[in-house]
Amino acid sequence: MSTVSPTDRQIDGLDRKLLGLLAVDGRLTMADLGREVGLSRTAVLARVQRLERDGVIRGYRAVVELPVLAAAHRARVGIVVRTTDVAGYVRRLQALPGFDDIETVTGEYDLIVRVSAPSAAELDTVLDRVQAWPDTVRTTTWVILRRYGPVT
């Protein structure tokens, strides 16, 4: 008794090549597929329709990756820290969601960071978390109302 399904017996090398091409780019035209495998557009169409009918090709889909939407709430935060391990502190900040830029600076603050969050509540939560760290002396937050882009 054979364990090979009737569909498996009907697939030949050309079918496998067509399936491989379609798996990489399901939007290839029948003419493009024909050029790749050395068949006419009509012959490729017949094979693809048979593969669809037999259930070998069960559908086509778009793989979509939407662009990341800009965070609705952005802020700059000045942070004064009390630690000898500033690099370790920075690594902890980097592990938090929304910390886009972290810079050590001179002056009143040790660090200036840019934070983004999808909501004011989430921005508040992440800032509360940083403020609760024992080595955070204080933070000052400036909420960004409008960004004009780089000055040329």
Steps between C-alpha positions, in 0.01 A plus 500: 500500500643838394524794743536747212185700436362527145599869499866413571506269198380783275774748595805491276821701491343788308216520751754510785690780328177696448403446864843620613471815290149572625604440860760776462276738304132410471443800273707374208304505176441183302730644229778559757458147636505360146828678424654356816401139427504503121125462439241718332272720705207273412683184608602661830145619560369146450755359748431770761123451467545123542717555809234732642218257419692207656556700819877526464472878471253590771511874463704812455563761764661833551762517772451848640721704725337826592724795575534576866267784584657802659451501873227738603694626802865598496712662767855597582608408850795635694624252757734553792648173624706389798703205376853419398362260237340742252540244219297248703234763567484577127459128420203486738345800323557338161310193617189709563246552222511834320846623596621613159809713571713507811784750532739586779537876528678767702318744721206460732402151374705185456281363221254634247267240350224502240201287595204403281177333604167426333306666784552754775429230758775276363744791490415577863544135600846466350613832650370393843700180465825688434430744784457205739850366436722561807779651289268756337535826693246696297347539157363795309267431208424723204206373296550564128200680356617538139809394308620718213778277375865584444602859435676542167 
